[in-house]
Amino acid sequence: MSFTARVYRDRGAGGYYARVSELPGCWTEGETLEELRANLAEAIQGWIESVAKDAPPVRSPRMGPAQRTIRVEIVPAI
């Protein structure tokens, strides 16, 4: 899975904030880009888990329960 995170500089409070375009209401903040990246991964995981908890488990006949991998790539908004 790949997601687009729009990253903004928070000039008033310092640091950065970002929202994930594909996941309504999924956003986070961090004082550095490194912290923001970690927080984005956590926010995306939490968003997916909150939606997935009501969905039936996905199973593959050969591989058992599906695993989710989240890759976070930060691209500054222009």
PyMOL Python script that loads the backbone (N, CA, C, O; Angstrom):
from pymol import cmd

cmd.read_pdbstr("""\
ATOM      1  N   MET A   1       0.839  -1.173   0.000  1.00  0.00           N
ATOM      2  CA  MET A   1       0.000   0.000   0.000  1.00  0.00           C
ATOM      3  C   MET A   1       0.884   1.237   0.000  1.00  0.00           C
ATOM      4  O   MET A   1       1.936   1.270   0.639  1.00  0.00           O
ATOM      5  N   SER A   2       0.446   2.230  -0.714  1.00  0.00           N
ATOM      6  CA  SER A   2       1.174   3.484  -0.757  1.00  0.00           C
ATOM      7  C   SER A   2       0.181   4.623  -0.542  1.00  0.00           C
ATOM      8  O   SER A   2      -0.925   4.597  -1.083  1.00  0.00           O
ATOM      9  N   PHE A   3       0.571   5.612   0.240  1.00  0.00           N
ATOM     10  CA  PHE A   3      -0.294   6.740   0.543  1.00  0.00           C
ATOM     11  C   PHE A   3       0.436   8.043   0.253  1.00  0.00           C
ATOM     12  O   PHE A   3       1.665   8.098   0.273  1.00  0.00           O
ATOM     13  N   THR A   4      -0.332   9.081  -0.014  1.00  0.00           N
ATOM     14  CA  THR A   4       0.231  10.404  -0.260  1.00  0.00           C
ATOM     15  C   THR A   4      -0.001  11.270   0.964  1.00  0.00           C
ATOM     16  O   THR A   4      -1.141  11.502   1.368  1.00  0.00           O
ATOM     17  N   ALA A   5       1.097  11.749   1.556  1.00  0.00           N
ATOM     18  CA  ALA A   5       0.992  12.635   2.710  1.00  0.00           C
ATOM     19  C   ALA A   5       1.425  14.039   2.281  1.00  0.00           C
ATOM     20  O   ALA A   5       2.541  14.234   1.799  1.00  0.00           O
ATOM     21  N   ARG A   6       0.546  14.992   2.460  1.00  0.00           N
ATOM     22  CA  ARG A   6       0.890  16.389   2.194  1.00  0.00           C
ATOM     23  C   ARG A   6       1.477  16.964   3.473  1.00  0.00           C
ATOM     24  O   ARG A   6       0.843  16.945   4.527  1.00  0.00           O
ATOM     25  N   VAL A   7       2.689  17.470   3.364  1.00  0.00           N
ATOM     26  CA  VAL A   7       3.430  17.966   4.524  1.00  0.00           C
ATOM     27  C   VAL A   7       3.491  19.485   4.471  1.00  0.00           C
ATOM     28  O   VAL A   7       3.768  20.076   3.427  1.00  0.00           O
ATOM     29  N   TYR A   8       3.230  20.100   5.606  1.00  0.00           N
ATOM     30  CA  TYR A   8       3.231  21.562   5.711  1.00  0.00           C
ATOM     31  C   TYR A   8       4.115  21.984   6.879  1.00  0.00           C
ATOM     32  O   TYR A   8       4.205  21.289   7.891  1.00  0.00           O
ATOM     33  N   ARG A   9       4.753  23.114   6.722  1.00  0.00           N
ATOM     34  CA  ARG A   9       5.547  23.704   7.814  1.00  0.00           C
ATOM     35  C   ARG A   9       4.611  24.541   8.669  1.00  0.00           C
ATOM     36  O   ARG A   9       3.871  25.374   8.147  1.00  0.00           O
ATOM     37  N   ASP A  10       4.638  24.327   9.972  1.00  0.00           N
ATOM     38  CA  ASP A  10       3.807  25.109  10.888  1.00  0.00           C
ATOM     39  C   ASP A  10       4.649  26.286  11.369  1.00  0.00           C
ATOM     40  O   ASP A  10       5.384  26.175  12.350  1.00  0.00           O
ATOM     41  N   ARG A  11       4.536  27.395  10.682  1.00  0.00           N
ATOM     42  CA  ARG A  11       5.379  28.554  10.979  1.00  0.00           C
ATOM     43  C   ARG A  11       5.051  29.192  12.321  1.00  0.00           C
ATOM     44  O   ARG A  11       5.934  29.760  12.965  1.00  0.00           O
ATOM     45  N   GLY A  12       3.801  29.108  12.753  1.00  0.00           N
ATOM     46  CA  GLY A  12       3.408  29.707  14.022  1.00  0.00           C
ATOM     47  C   GLY A  12       3.946  28.951  15.223  1.00  0.00           C
ATOM     48  O   GLY A  12       4.545  29.549  16.117  1.00  0.00           O
ATOM     49  N   ALA A  13       3.740  27.656  15.250  1.00  0.00           N
ATOM     50  CA  ALA A  13       4.137  26.837  16.407  1.00  0.00           C
ATOM     51  C   ALA A  13       5.470  26.136  16.186  1.00  0.00           C
ATOM     52  O   ALA A  13       6.035  25.579  17.128  1.00  0.00           O
ATOM     53  N   GLY A  14       5.977  26.153  14.971  1.00  0.00           N
ATOM     54  CA  GLY A  14       7.189  25.410  14.648  1.00  0.00           C
ATOM     55  C   GLY A  14       6.850  23.971  14.323  1.00  0.00           C
ATOM     56  O   GLY A  14       5.755  23.508  14.641  1.00  0.00           O
ATOM     57  N   GLY A  15       7.751  23.271  13.707  1.00  0.00           N
ATOM     58  CA  GLY A  15       7.518  21.875  13.357  1.00  0.00           C
ATOM     59  C   GLY A  15       6.750  21.729  12.052  1.00  0.00           C
ATOM     60  O   GLY A  15       6.721  22.633  11.217  1.00  0.00           O
ATOM     61  N   TYR A  16       6.137  20.575  11.905  1.00  0.00           N
ATOM     62  CA  TYR A  16       5.446  20.205  10.667  1.00  0.00           C
ATOM     63  C   TYR A  16       4.126  19.530  10.999  1.00  0.00           C
ATOM     64  O   TYR A  16       3.940  19.001  12.095  1.00  0.00           O
ATOM     65  N   TYR A  17       3.210  19.556  10.035  1.00  0.00           N
ATOM     66  CA  TYR A  17       2.002  18.746  10.131  1.00  0.00           C
ATOM     67  C   TYR A  17       1.713  18.182   8.755  1.00  0.00           C
ATOM     68  O   TYR A  17       2.153  18.728   7.743  1.00  0.00           O
ATOM     69  N   ALA A  18       0.972  17.088   8.723  1.00  0.00           N
ATOM     70  CA  ALA A  18       0.690  16.410   7.461  1.00  0.00           C
ATOM     71  C   ALA A  18      -0.671  15.752   7.517  1.00  0.00           C
ATOM     72  O   ALA A  18      -1.156  15.374   8.584  1.00  0.00           O
ATOM     73  N   ARG A  19      -1.285  15.621   6.339  1.00  0.00           N
ATOM     74  CA  ARG A  19      -2.532  14.880   6.218  1.00  0.00           C
ATOM     75  C   ARG A  19      -2.371  13.870   5.091  1.00  0.00           C
ATOM     76  O   ARG A  19      -1.651  14.113   4.122  1.00  0.00           O
ATOM     77  N   VAL A  20      -3.045  12.740   5.227  1.00  0.00           N
ATOM     78  CA  VAL A  20      -2.968  11.673   4.233  1.00  0.00           C
ATOM     79  C   VAL A  20      -4.170  11.810   3.309  1.00  0.00           C
ATOM     80  O   VAL A  20      -5.314  11.648   3.734  1.00  0.00           O
ATOM     81  N   SER A  21      -3.901  12.108   2.045  1.00  0.00           N
ATOM     82  CA  SER A  21      -4.958  12.409   1.073  1.00  0.00           C
ATOM     83  C   SER A  21      -5.992  11.301   0.935  1.00  0.00           C
ATOM     84  O   SER A  21      -7.186  11.583   0.829  1.00  0.00           O
ATOM     85  N   GLU A  22      -5.557  10.058   0.935  1.00  0.00           N
ATOM     86  CA  GLU A  22      -6.462   8.930   0.694  1.00  0.00           C
ATOM     87  C   GLU A  22      -7.264   8.506   1.918  1.00  0.00           C
ATOM     88  O   GLU A  22      -8.202   7.719   1.789  1.00  0.00           O
ATOM     89  N   LEU A  23      -6.921   9.003   3.094  1.00  0.00           N
ATOM     90  CA  LEU A  23      -7.579   8.568   4.327  1.00  0.00           C
ATOM     91  C   LEU A  23      -8.215   9.770   5.026  1.00  0.00           C
ATOM     92  O   LEU A  23      -7.530  10.485   5.757  1.00  0.00           O
ATOM     93  N   PRO A  24      -9.498  10.000   4.817  1.00  0.00           N
ATOM     94  CA  PRO A  24     -10.166  11.170   5.397  1.00  0.00           C
ATOM     95  C   PRO A  24      -9.995  11.247   6.914  1.00  0.00           C
ATOM     96  O   PRO A  24     -10.251  10.282   7.633  1.00  0.00           O
ATOM     97  N   GLY A  25      -9.562  12.404   7.376  1.00  0.00           N
ATOM     98  CA  GLY A  25      -9.395  12.616   8.806  1.00  0.00           C
ATOM     99  C   GLY A  25      -8.073  12.110   9.367  1.00  0.00           C
ATOM    100  O   GLY A  25      -7.845  12.217  10.572  1.00  0.00           O
ATOM    101  N   CYS A  26      -7.203  11.566   8.537  1.00  0.00           N
ATOM    102  CA  CYS A  26      -5.914  11.049   8.998  1.00  0.00           C
ATOM    103  C   CYS A  26      -4.866  12.140   8.854  1.00  0.00           C
ATOM    104  O   CYS A  26      -4.478  12.506   7.745  1.00  0.00           O
ATOM    105  N   TRP A  27      -4.415  12.654   9.992  1.00  0.00           N
ATOM    106  CA  TRP A  27      -3.378  13.677   9.989  1.00  0.00           C
ATOM    107  C   TRP A  27      -2.557  13.552  11.265  1.00  0.00           C
ATOM    108  O   TRP A  27      -2.973  12.906  12.227  1.00  0.00           O
ATOM    109  N   THR A  28      -1.398  14.175  11.257  1.00  0.00           N
ATOM    110  CA  THR A  28      -0.528  14.152  12.431  1.00  0.00           C
ATOM    111  C   THR A  28       0.441  15.317  12.355  1.00  0.00           C
ATOM    112  O   THR A  28       0.435  16.086  11.394  1.00  0.00           O
ATOM    113  N   GLU A  29       1.278  15.438  13.387  1.00  0.00           N
ATOM    114  CA  GLU A  29       2.264  16.513  13.424  1.00  0.00           C
ATOM    115  C   GLU A  29       3.549  16.009  14.061  1.00  0.00           C
ATOM    116  O   GLU A  29       3.574  14.948  14.684  1.00  0.00           O
ATOM    117  N   GLY A  30       4.614  16.782  13.898  1.00  0.00           N
ATOM    118  CA  GLY A  30       5.890  16.441  14.512  1.00  0.00           C
ATOM    119  C   GLY A  30       6.810  17.645  14.503  1.00  0.00           C
ATOM    120  O   GLY A  30       6.676  18.537  13.666  1.00  0.00           O
ATOM    121  N   GLU A  31       7.730  17.662  15.424  1.00  0.00           N
ATOM    122  CA  GLU A  31       8.654  18.795  15.511  1.00  0.00           C
ATOM    123  C   GLU A  31       9.722  18.749  14.424  1.00  0.00           C
ATOM    124  O   GLU A  31      10.220  19.790  13.996  1.00  0.00           O
ATOM    125  N   THR A  32      10.077  17.537  13.974  1.00  0.00           N
ATOM    126  CA  THR A  32      11.053  17.370  12.898  1.00  0.00           C
ATOM    127  C   THR A  32      10.428  16.480  11.824  1.00  0.00           C
ATOM    128  O   THR A  32       9.414  15.824  12.062  1.00  0.00           O
ATOM    129  N   LEU A  33      11.046  16.463  10.636  1.00  0.00           N
ATOM    130  CA  LEU A  33      10.539  15.583   9.578  1.00  0.00           C
ATOM    131  C   LEU A  33      10.678  14.114   9.974  1.00  0.00           C
ATOM    132  O   LEU A  33       9.833  13.293   9.620  1.00  0.00           O
ATOM    133  N   GLU A  34      11.730  13.787  10.699  1.00  0.00           N
ATOM    134  CA  GLU A  34      11.911  12.408  11.162  1.00  0.00           C
ATOM    135  C   GLU A  34      10.788  12.003  12.121  1.00  0.00           C
ATOM    136  O   GLU A  34      10.233  10.910  12.008  1.00  0.00           O
ATOM    137  N   GLU A  35      10.460  12.885  13.057  1.00  0.00           N
ATOM    138  CA  GLU A  35       9.365  12.608  13.985  1.00  0.00           C
ATOM    139  C   GLU A  35       8.031  12.544  13.240  1.00  0.00           C
ATOM    140  O   GLU A  35       7.187  11.700  13.541  1.00  0.00           O
ATOM    141  N   LEU A  36       7.849  13.430  12.275  1.00  0.00           N
ATOM    142  CA  LEU A  36       6.619  13.430  11.477  1.00  0.00           C
ATOM    143  C   LEU A  36       6.468  12.113  10.725  1.00  0.00           C
ATOM    144  O   LEU A  36       5.373  11.552  10.676  1.00  0.00           O
ATOM    145  N   ARG A  37       7.545  11.617  10.144  1.00  0.00           N
ATOM    146  CA  ARG A  37       7.504  10.348   9.402  1.00  0.00           C
ATOM    147  C   ARG A  37       7.052   9.214  10.319  1.00  0.00           C
ATOM    148  O   ARG A  37       6.197   8.413   9.941  1.00  0.00           O
ATOM    149  N   ALA A  38       7.614   9.142  11.506  1.00  0.00           N
ATOM    150  CA  ALA A  38       7.223   8.094  12.464  1.00  0.00           C
ATOM    151  C   ALA A  38       5.761   8.261  12.873  1.00  0.00           C
ATOM    152  O   ALA A  38       5.022   7.280  12.960  1.00  0.00           O
ATOM    153  N   ASN A  39       5.348   9.495  13.121  1.00  0.00           N
ATOM    154  CA  ASN A  39       3.960   9.753  13.509  1.00  0.00           C
ATOM    155  C   ASN A  39       2.987   9.430  12.374  1.00  0.00           C
ATOM    156  O   ASN A  39       1.876   8.962  12.622  1.00  0.00           O
ATOM    157  N   LEU A  40       3.404   9.680  11.127  1.00  0.00           N
ATOM    158  CA  LEU A  40       2.551   9.338   9.981  1.00  0.00           C
ATOM    159  C   LEU A  40       2.321   7.834   9.900  1.00  0.00           C
ATOM    160  O   LEU A  40       1.195   7.384   9.690  1.00  0.00           O
ATOM    161  N   ALA A  41       3.385   7.063  10.065  1.00  0.00           N
ATOM    162  CA  ALA A  41       3.234   5.603  10.022  1.00  0.00           C
ATOM    163  C   ALA A  41       2.257   5.139  11.093  1.00  0.00           C
ATOM    164  O   ALA A  41       1.415   4.278  10.840  1.00  0.00           O
ATOM    165  N   GLU A  42       2.370   5.709  12.288  1.00  0.00           N
ATOM    166  CA  GLU A  42       1.477   5.352  13.391  1.00  0.00           C
ATOM    167  C   GLU A  42       0.042   5.796  13.112  1.00  0.00           C
ATOM    168  O   GLU A  42      -0.899   5.057  13.399  1.00  0.00           O
ATOM    169  N   ALA A  43      -0.134   6.993  12.557  1.00  0.00           N
ATOM    170  CA  ALA A  43      -1.475   7.501  12.254  1.00  0.00           C
ATOM    171  C   ALA A  43      -2.153   6.663  11.173  1.00  0.00           C
ATOM    172  O   ALA A  43      -3.343   6.361  11.268  1.00  0.00           O
ATOM    173  N   ILE A  44      -1.395   6.291  10.150  1.00  0.00           N
ATOM    174  CA  ILE A  44      -1.949   5.460   9.070  1.00  0.00           C
ATOM    175  C   ILE A  44      -2.345   4.095   9.619  1.00  0.00           C
ATOM    176  O   ILE A  44      -3.431   3.593   9.330  1.00  0.00           O
ATOM    177  N   GLN A  45      -1.460   3.498  10.412  1.00  0.00           N
ATOM    178  CA  GLN A  45      -1.766   2.192  11.002  1.00  0.00           C
ATOM    179  C   GLN A  45      -3.030   2.273  11.858  1.00  0.00           C
ATOM    180  O   GLN A  45      -3.896   1.403  11.767  1.00  0.00           O
ATOM    181  N   GLY A  46      -3.139   3.299  12.678  1.00  0.00           N
ATOM    182  CA  GLY A  46      -4.316   3.470  13.527  1.00  0.00           C
ATOM    183  C   GLY A  46      -5.584   3.675  12.724  1.00  0.00           C
ATOM    184  O   GLY A  46      -6.636   3.137  13.072  1.00  0.00           O
ATOM    185  N   TRP A  47      -5.495   4.448  11.653  1.00  0.00           N
ATOM    186  CA  TRP A  47      -6.663   4.695  10.798  1.00  0.00           C
ATOM    187  C   TRP A  47      -7.132   3.386  10.174  1.00  0.00           C
ATOM    188  O   TRP A  47      -8.324   3.078  10.184  1.00  0.00           O
ATOM    189  N   ILE A  48      -6.196   2.623   9.635  1.00  0.00           N
ATOM    190  CA  ILE A  48      -6.544   1.342   8.993  1.00  0.00           C
ATOM    191  C   ILE A  48      -7.128   0.373  10.012  1.00  0.00           C
ATOM    192  O   ILE A  48      -8.123  -0.295   9.732  1.00  0.00           O
ATOM    193  N   GLU A  49      -6.524   0.291  11.182  1.00  0.00           N
ATOM    194  CA  GLU A  49      -7.038  -0.618  12.209  1.00  0.00           C
ATOM    195  C   GLU A  49      -8.437  -0.234  12.659  1.00  0.00           C
ATOM    196  O   GLU A  49      -9.263  -1.108  12.924  1.00  0.00           O
ATOM    197  N   SER A  50      -8.716   1.065  12.748  1.00  0.00           N
ATOM    198  CA  SER A  50     -10.042   1.490  13.187  1.00  0.00           C
ATOM    199  C   SER A  50     -11.107   1.127  12.152  1.00  0.00           C
ATOM    200  O   SER A  50     -12.246   0.832  12.515  1.00  0.00           O
ATOM    201  N   VAL A  51     -10.752   1.146  10.889  1.00  0.00           N
ATOM    202  CA  VAL A  51     -11.699   0.769   9.827  1.00  0.00           C
ATOM    203  C   VAL A  51     -11.788  -0.750   9.717  1.00  0.00           C
ATOM    204  O   VAL A  51     -12.869  -1.306   9.523  1.00  0.00           O
ATOM    205  N   ALA A  52     -10.641  -1.412   9.843  1.00  0.00           N
ATOM    206  CA  ALA A  52     -10.586  -2.864   9.643  1.00  0.00           C
ATOM    207  C   ALA A  52     -11.214  -3.659  10.780  1.00  0.00           C
ATOM    208  O   ALA A  52     -11.586  -4.816  10.580  1.00  0.00           O
ATOM    209  N   LYS A  53     -11.342  -3.071  11.969  1.00  0.00           N
ATOM    210  CA  LYS A  53     -11.872  -3.847  13.090  1.00  0.00           C
ATOM    211  C   LYS A  53     -13.307  -4.306  12.851  1.00  0.00           C
ATOM    212  O   LYS A  53     -13.742  -5.296  13.440  1.00  0.00           O
ATOM    213  N   ASP A  54     -14.047  -3.605  11.997  1.00  0.00           N
ATOM    214  CA  ASP A  54     -15.422  -3.990  11.695  1.00  0.00           C
ATOM    215  C   ASP A  54     -15.530  -4.871  10.450  1.00  0.00           C
ATOM    216  O   ASP A  54     -16.603  -5.394  10.147  1.00  0.00           O
ATOM    217  N   ALA A  55     -14.424  -5.031   9.736  1.00  0.00           N
ATOM    218  CA  ALA A  55     -14.435  -5.830   8.512  1.00  0.00           C
ATOM    219  C   ALA A  55     -14.046  -7.272   8.839  1.00  0.00           C
ATOM    220  O   ALA A  55     -13.276  -7.514   9.768  1.00  0.00           O
ATOM    221  N   PRO A  56     -14.580  -8.230   8.074  1.00  0.00           N
ATOM    222  CA  PRO A  56     -14.182  -9.622   8.300  1.00  0.00           C
ATOM    223  C   PRO A  56     -12.712  -9.813   7.945  1.00  0.00           C
ATOM    224  O   PRO A  56     -12.210  -9.113   7.066  1.00  0.00           O
ATOM    225  N   PRO A  57     -12.000 -10.740   8.600  1.00  0.00           N
ATOM    226  CA  PRO A  57     -10.593 -10.967   8.292  1.00  0.00           C
ATOM    227  C   PRO A  57     -10.416 -11.463   6.865  1.00  0.00           C
ATOM    228  O   PRO A  57     -11.228 -12.235   6.356  1.00  0.00           O
ATOM    229  N   VAL A  58      -9.356 -11.014   6.237  1.00  0.00           N
ATOM    230  CA  VAL A  58      -9.022 -11.435   4.876  1.00  0.00           C
ATOM    231  C   VAL A  58      -8.065 -12.604   4.986  1.00  0.00           C
ATOM    232  O   VAL A  58      -7.059 -12.540   5.693  1.00  0.00           O
ATOM    233  N   ARG A  59      -8.392 -13.678   4.275  1.00  0.00           N
ATOM    234  CA  ARG A  59      -7.535 -14.863   4.333  1.00  0.00           C
ATOM    235  C   ARG A  59      -7.144 -15.278   2.927  1.00  0.00           C
ATOM    236  O   ARG A  59      -7.944 -15.216   1.993  1.00  0.00           O
ATOM    237  N   SER A  60      -5.926 -15.692   2.803  1.00  0.00           N
ATOM    238  CA  SER A  60      -5.428 -16.255   1.557  1.00  0.00           C
ATOM    239  C   SER A  60      -5.332 -17.764   1.762  1.00  0.00           C
ATOM    240  O   SER A  60      -4.811 -18.209   2.784  1.00  0.00           O
ATOM    241  N   PRO A  61      -5.822 -18.555   0.816  1.00  0.00           N
ATOM    242  CA  PRO A  61      -5.781 -20.010   0.994  1.00  0.00           C
ATOM    243  C   PRO A  61      -4.354 -20.540   1.198  1.00  0.00           C
ATOM    244  O   PRO A  61      -4.163 -21.544   1.885  1.00  0.00           O
ATOM    245  N   ARG A  62      -3.367 -19.883   0.616  1.00  0.00           N
ATOM    246  CA  ARG A  62      -1.990 -20.370   0.714  1.00  0.00           C
ATOM    247  C   ARG A  62      -1.194 -19.702   1.818  1.00  0.00           C
ATOM    248  O   ARG A  62      -0.235 -20.292   2.317  1.00  0.00           O
ATOM    249  N   MET A  63      -1.560 -18.484   2.219  1.00  0.00           N
ATOM    250  CA  MET A  63      -0.702 -17.736   3.114  1.00  0.00           C
ATOM    251  C   MET A  63      -1.308 -17.440   4.483  1.00  0.00           C
ATOM    252  O   MET A  63      -0.636 -16.858   5.334  1.00  0.00           O
ATOM    253  N   GLY A  64      -2.550 -17.825   4.711  1.00  0.00           N
ATOM    254  CA  GLY A  64      -3.167 -17.539   6.002  1.00  0.00           C
ATOM    255  C   GLY A  64      -3.626 -16.087   6.072  1.00  0.00           C
ATOM    256  O   GLY A  64      -3.900 -15.484   5.034  1.00  0.00           O
ATOM    257  N   PRO A  65      -3.714 -15.514   7.266  1.00  0.00           N
ATOM    258  CA  PRO A  65      -4.193 -14.137   7.414  1.00  0.00           C
ATOM    259  C   PRO A  65      -3.310 -13.140   6.664  1.00  0.00           C
ATOM    260  O   PRO A  65      -2.085 -13.264   6.644  1.00  0.00           O
ATOM    261  N   ALA A  66      -3.948 -12.163   6.057  1.00  0.00           N
ATOM    262  CA  ALA A  66      -3.219 -11.140   5.310  1.00  0.00           C
ATOM    263  C   ALA A  66      -2.422 -10.252   6.265  1.00  0.00           C
ATOM    264  O   ALA A  66      -2.882  -9.945   7.364  1.00  0.00           O
ATOM    265  N   GLN A  67      -1.256  -9.852   5.851  1.00  0.00           N
ATOM    266  CA  GLN A  67      -0.422  -8.931   6.605  1.00  0.00           C
ATOM    267  C   GLN A  67      -0.476  -7.570   5.910  1.00  0.00           C
ATOM    268  O   GLN A  67      -0.581  -7.499   4.686  1.00  0.00           O
ATOM    269  N   ARG A  68      -0.404  -6.508   6.681  1.00  0.00           N
ATOM    270  CA  ARG A  68      -0.406  -5.166   6.119  1.00  0.00           C
ATOM    271  C   ARG A  68       0.954  -4.531   6.332  1.00  0.00           C
ATOM    272  O   ARG A  68       1.492  -4.536   7.439  1.00  0.00           O
ATOM    273  N   THR A  69       1.498  -3.989   5.265  1.00  0.00           N
ATOM    274  CA  THR A  69       2.757  -3.264   5.343  1.00  0.00           C
ATOM    275  C   THR A  69       2.480  -1.831   4.962  1.00  0.00           C
ATOM    276  O   THR A  69       1.854  -1.561   3.937  1.00  0.00           O
ATOM    277  N   ILE A  70       2.943  -0.915   5.781  1.00  0.00           N
ATOM    278  CA  ILE A  70       2.723   0.499   5.505  1.00  0.00           C
ATOM    279  C   ILE A  70       4.058   1.150   5.209  1.00  0.00           C
ATOM    280  O   ILE A  70       4.977   1.108   6.026  1.00  0.00           O
ATOM    281  N   ARG A  71       4.159   1.754   4.028  1.00  0.00           N
ATOM    282  CA  ARG A  71       5.356   2.472   3.618  1.00  0.00           C
ATOM    283  C   ARG A  71       5.008   3.939   3.591  1.00  0.00           C
ATOM    284  O   ARG A  71       4.055   4.335   2.919  1.00  0.00           O
ATOM    285  N   VAL A  72       5.748   4.745   4.298  1.00  0.00           N
ATOM    286  CA  VAL A  72       5.474   6.183   4.364  1.00  0.00           C
ATOM    287  C   VAL A  72       6.589   6.927   3.644  1.00  0.00           C
ATOM    288  O   VAL A  72       7.760   6.819   4.006  1.00  0.00           O
ATOM    289  N   GLU A  73       6.210   7.680   2.622  1.00  0.00           N
ATOM    290  CA  GLU A  73       7.158   8.513   1.900  1.00  0.00           C
ATOM    291  C   GLU A  73       6.694   9.954   2.044  1.00  0.00           C
ATOM    292  O   GLU A  73       5.555  10.280   1.708  1.00  0.00           O
ATOM    293  N   ILE A  74       7.560  10.804   2.534  1.00  0.00           N
ATOM    294  CA  ILE A  74       7.195  12.191   2.741  1.00  0.00           C
ATOM    295  C   ILE A  74       7.674  13.031   1.561  1.00  0.00           C
ATOM    296  O   ILE A  74       8.860  13.050   1.231  1.00  0.00           O
ATOM    297  N   VAL A  75       6.722  13.726   0.932  1.00  0.00           N
ATOM    298  CA  VAL A  75       7.039  14.632  -0.159  1.00  0.00           C
ATOM    299  C   VAL A  75       6.471  15.998   0.225  1.00  0.00           C
ATOM    300  O   VAL A  75       5.254  16.142   0.340  1.00  0.00           O
ATOM    301  N   PRO A  76       7.334  17.011   0.429  1.00  0.00           N
ATOM    302  CA  PRO A  76       6.825  18.319   0.852  1.00  0.00           C
ATOM    303  C   PRO A  76       5.830  18.895  -0.157  1.00  0.00           C
ATOM    304  O   PRO A  76       6.024  18.787  -1.368  1.00  0.00           O
ATOM    305  N   ALA A  77       4.769  19.503   0.357  1.00  0.00           N
ATOM    306  CA  ALA A  77       3.785  20.173  -0.493  1.00  0.00           C
ATOM    307  C   ALA A  77       4.394  21.460  -1.025  1.00  0.00           C
ATOM    308  O   ALA A  77       5.127  22.150  -0.316  1.00  0.00           O
ATOM    309  N   ILE A  78       4.091  21.773  -2.259  1.00  0.00           N
ATOM    310  CA  ILE A  78       4.634  23.004  -2.871  1.00  0.00           C
ATOM    311  C   ILE A  78       3.594  24.086  -2.854  1.00  0.00           C
ATOM    312  O   ILE A  78       3.850  25.196  -3.321  1.00  0.00           O
TER     313      ILE A  78
END
""", "prot")
cmd.dss("prot")
cmd.show_as("cartoon", "prot")
cmd.util.cbc("prot")
cmd.orient("prot")
